[in-house]
Amino acid sequence: MAPGYSLSPDGGELRAAVEQGRVSALAVECHRELQGCMDTYPDLFPAGPFDTRLLNGVALANAFGSPWATAEGLRMALLTSMWNFAADWLVDYVAETREEVEDLILRCLAVADGTSDGEDSSITRFLAHIVNELDTVPAFSEKRSFWCDQLERWLRAMAREWDWKAALSAGDHRATPTFEEYLGNADNFGTTWVNLAHWIHTGDAATLDHLEELWEASQEVQRVLRLLNDLATHHRDLSWGDLNALMLGVDRAGVVARIDELVDGARALIKPLTDACPWPAAYLERQIGFSTGFYGATDYWGELR
């Protein structure tokens, strides 16, 4: 038997395989959508870091996170996931000065709040495309400021990490964040922003009525995913010059213990939502489950060239 694999407890391997095959087919459809993003904005997705590994990982994460969905129903989650990776790349690896980072933030926020058409660059055109699609659903007019606030939290969190890395690169070790400061900056992971876009685009009235509670639960899930990612990417982060929780005075056992605490906290926040809005509640639980399995074996990025 393969390590880490167990047979279905009731012997229902045929049923299990049928369901896995169906979700895998959904992932194939999601992959096509993601490839379309790369084809439309090729300069945002350089070969190497953005390879089939990344596309496959994002497609699988979305399909297994929402196995009841269609690729069309996941379209907003797919678009925002790819924008997330593109913006992360521009801030972490392309921007050479703090002024470039701030300029990117301000231009993106102007697109998000509708004061710019985003025609000045590919990253803003892509964001304008997302905004235009969100604008086709009535809920966006009411929830837009909430979504914009989370976008700013994410962009500012990425800028904060850029500052930490720049200071450390210059030899200023006073700038090293504590483990808790680093974890408190988990908005730079971007999943809550993606989740909000997905829920606003597809959510029913109950989901939209409970958006703030879902946001709170998503924030806790995002912290879990931040640390799961760090456990999987420690060696990569060392070679790419990134920060990682394991560089901040906490060993692997300490990070695992903190993840366990966060999972308990996330599930406590999710549980009251399961009756009122079961699908987004299940989506959050499955984000934890999928990421635990996925990051136990691999991560999303390709290779630097």
Rosetta blueprint (number, residue, H / E / L):
1 M L
2 A L
3 P L
4 G L
5 Y L
6 S L
7 L L
8 S L
9 P L
10 D L
11 G L
12 G L
13 E H
14 L H
15 R H
16 A H
17 A H
18 V H
19 E H
20 Q H
21 G H
22 R H
23 V H
24 S H
25 A H
26 L H
27 A H
28 V H
29 E H
30 C H
31 H H
32 R H
33 E H
34 L H
35 Q H
36 G H
37 C H
38 M H
39 D H
40 T H
41 Y L
42 P H
43 D H
44 L H
45 F L
46 P L
47 A L
48 G L
49 P L
50 F L
51 D L
52 T H
53 R H
54 L H
55 L H
56 N H
57 G H
58 V H
59 A H
60 L H
61 A H
62 N H
63 A H
64 F H
65 G H
66 S L
67 P L
68 W L
69 A L
70 T L
71 A L
72 E L
73 G L
74 L L
75 R H
76 M H
77 A H
78 L H
79 L H
80 T H
81 S H
82 M H
83 W H
84 N H
85 F H
86 A H
87 A H
88 D H
89 W H
90 L H
91 V H
92 D H
93 Y H
94 V H
95 A L
96 E L
97 T L
98 R H
99 E H
100 E H
101 V H
102 E H
103 D H
104 L H
105 I H
106 L H
107 R H
108 C H
109 L H
110 A H
111 V H
112 A H
113 D L
114 G L
115 T L
116 S L
117 D L
118 G L
119 E L
120 D L
121 S L
122 S H
123 I H
124 T H
125 R H
126 F H
127 L H
128 A H
129 H H
130 I H
131 V H
132 N H
133 E H
134 L H
135 D L
136 T L
137 V L
138 P L
139 A H
140 F H
141 S H
142 E H
143 K H
144 R H
145 S H
146 F H
147 W H
148 C H
149 D H
150 Q H
151 L H
152 E H
153 R H
154 W H
155 L H
156 R H
157 A H
158 M H
159 A H
160 R H
161 E H
162 W H
163 D H
164 W H
165 K H
166 A H
167 A H
168 L H
169 S H
170 A L
171 G L
172 D L
173 H H
174 R H
175 A H
176 T L
177 P L
178 T L
179 F H
180 E H
181 E H
182 Y H
183 L H
184 G H
185 N L
186 A H
187 D H
188 N H
189 F H
190 G L
191 T H
192 T H
193 W H
194 V H
195 N H
196 L H
197 A H
198 H H
199 W H
200 I H
201 H H
202 T H
203 G L
204 D L
205 A H
206 A H
207 T H
208 L H
209 D H
210 H L
211 L H
212 E H
213 E H
214 L H
215 W H
216 E H
217 A H
218 S H
219 Q H
220 E H
221 V H
222 Q H
223 R H
224 V H
225 L H
226 R H
227 L H
228 L H
229 N H
230 D H
231 L H
232 A H
233 T H
234 H H
235 H H
236 R H
237 D H
238 L H
239 S H
240 W H
241 G L
242 D L
243 L L
244 N L
245 A H
246 L H
247 M H
248 L L
249 G L
250 V L
251 D L
252 R H
253 A H
254 G H
255 V H
256 V H
257 A H
258 R H
259 I H
260 D H
261 E H
262 L H
263 V H
264 D H
265 G H
266 A H
267 R H
268 A H
269 L H
270 I H
271 K H
272 P H
273 L H
274 T L
275 D L
276 A L
277 C L
278 P H
279 W H
280 P H
281 A H
282 A H
283 Y H
284 L H
285 E H
286 R H
287 Q H
288 I H
289 G H
290 F H
291 S H
292 T H
293 G H
294 F H
295 Y H
296 G L
297 A L
298 T L
299 D L
300 Y L
301 W L
302 G L
303 E L
304 L L
305 R L
